[in-house]
Amino acid sequence: MEVQRVTREQAFEASNGMLRKQFYVIFSKPTAGIGPVLANIQAHLEHQCKIERDGILFAAGPNWTDDEQYWDGDGMFVIRASSIEHARELAATDPMHQCGARTFTVRPWLINEGQLGLRVDFSTGKMTLD
């Protein structure tokens, strides 16, 4: 069976009227188990917070096992980048990847639909993110 493919331009045209915002997803996997990941977690989190403040990081966090009970060291983060090459360069700056505790792959992700719920109560200054 022949696999059909749609070009980037065709996908953009098909989603006309949608958000069509380009992001990049970095899938990060341990290379030698959870030990080296935990040993480098602090530097990794500091890096993530920095790229968040710099406006690069959109979202990030660990991937649980399928039973939602454990973490084996996998993670995923979504970044803003100008190209897939730029996204790979940014992913490579993560201390977790630099030290070899995890390896990564990058996939382009076009966001078309979804919703972000944010509630700010002025009287208390409390913020809730749905």
C-alpha positions as CSV (number, residue, x, y, z in Angstrom):
1,M,0.0,0.0,0.0
2,E,1.4,3.4,-1.0
3,V,1.6,6.0,1.8
4,Q,0.0,9.3,0.9
5,R,1.7,12.5,2.0
6,V,0.5,16.1,2.2
7,T,3.0,18.9,1.8
8,R,3.4,21.6,4.4
9,E,1.7,24.1,2.1
10,Q,-1.2,21.7,1.6
11,A,-1.6,21.2,5.3
12,F,-1.5,25.0,5.9
13,E,-4.2,25.5,3.2
14,A,-6.3,22.7,4.6
15,S,-6.2,24.4,8.0
16,N,-7.1,27.8,6.7
17,G,-8.8,29.9,9.4
18,M,-7.1,28.0,12.2
19,L,-4.3,29.2,14.4
20,R,-1.5,27.6,12.3
21,K,1.2,28.3,14.9
22,Q,4.5,26.4,14.4
23,F,6.1,24.9,17.5
24,Y,8.7,22.1,17.9
25,V,8.3,19.1,20.3
26,I,11.5,17.7,21.8
27,F,11.1,14.1,23.0
28,S,13.8,13.3,25.5
29,K,14.7,9.7,26.6
30,P,17.2,8.3,29.1
31,T,20.3,6.7,27.7
32,A,21.3,4.7,30.8
33,G,18.2,4.5,33.1
34,I,16.8,7.0,35.6
35,G,20.0,7.4,37.7
36,P,21.9,9.8,35.4
37,V,18.6,11.7,34.8
38,L,18.1,12.2,38.5
39,A,21.7,13.2,39.0
40,N,21.3,16.0,36.4
41,I,17.7,17.1,37.1
42,Q,18.6,20.3,38.9
43,A,20.7,21.7,36.1
44,H,18.0,20.6,33.6
45,L,15.2,22.4,35.5
46,E,17.3,25.5,35.9
47,H,17.9,25.5,32.1
48,Q,14.2,24.9,31.5
49,C,13.2,27.9,33.7
50,K,15.7,30.1,31.9
51,I,14.4,29.3,28.4
52,E,10.9,29.8,29.8
53,R,11.9,33.3,30.9
54,D,13.5,33.9,27.5
55,G,10.2,33.1,25.8
56,I,11.4,29.9,24.1
57,L,9.7,27.3,26.2
58,F,6.0,26.8,25.7
59,A,5.4,23.8,27.9
60,A,7.5,20.9,29.4
61,G,7.3,18.0,31.8
62,P,7.8,14.3,32.4
63,N,6.0,11.4,30.7
64,W,4.5,8.9,33.1
65,T,4.3,5.2,32.5
66,D,1.1,4.0,30.9
67,D,-0.3,3.1,34.3
68,E,0.3,6.7,35.5
69,Q,2.3,5.3,38.5
70,Y,6.0,5.8,37.6
71,W,8.5,8.0,35.8
72,D,11.2,6.3,33.9
73,G,13.0,9.5,32.9
74,D,11.2,10.3,29.7
75,G,10.2,14.0,29.1
76,M,8.8,16.2,26.5
77,F,9.0,19.9,25.9
78,V,7.5,22.2,23.3
79,I,9.6,25.2,22.2
80,R,9.4,28.2,19.9
81,A,12.1,28.1,17.2
82,S,12.6,29.6,13.8
83,S,13.3,26.2,12.1
84,I,13.8,22.5,13.0
85,E,17.6,23.1,12.8
86,H,17.2,25.9,15.4
87,A,15.0,23.7,17.5
88,R,17.7,21.0,17.5
89,E,20.3,23.5,18.5
90,L,18.2,24.7,21.4
91,A,17.5,21.1,22.5
92,A,21.2,20.4,22.4
93,T,21.8,23.2,25.0
94,D,19.9,21.3,27.7
95,P,22.4,20.1,30.3
96,M,20.5,16.7,30.4
97,H,21.4,16.2,26.7
98,Q,24.9,17.8,27.0
99,C,26.0,15.3,29.7
100,G,24.5,12.3,27.8
101,A,21.9,11.4,30.5
102,R,19.2,11.7,27.8
103,T,19.0,11.8,24.1
104,F,16.4,13.7,22.1
105,T,14.5,13.8,18.9
106,V,12.7,16.9,17.5
107,R,9.4,17.0,15.6
108,P,7.7,20.0,14.1
109,W,4.2,20.6,15.5
110,L,1.6,22.8,13.9
111,I,-1.0,24.0,16.5
112,N,-4.4,24.6,14.9
113,E,-7.0,24.0,17.6
114,G,-7.2,24.0,21.4
115,Q,-7.9,26.2,24.3
116,L,-6.0,27.7,27.2
117,G,-8.1,28.6,30.2
118,L,-6.8,31.3,32.5
119,R,-8.7,32.9,35.3
120,V,-7.4,35.8,37.4
121,D,-9.3,36.9,40.5
122,F,-8.5,40.5,40.9
123,S,-9.6,40.6,44.6
124,T,-7.2,38.0,45.7
125,G,-4.6,38.0,42.9
126,K,-5.2,34.3,42.6
127,M,-4.5,32.8,39.2
128,T,-5.9,29.4,38.0
129,L,-4.8,27.7,34.8
130,D,-7.2,25.1,33.4
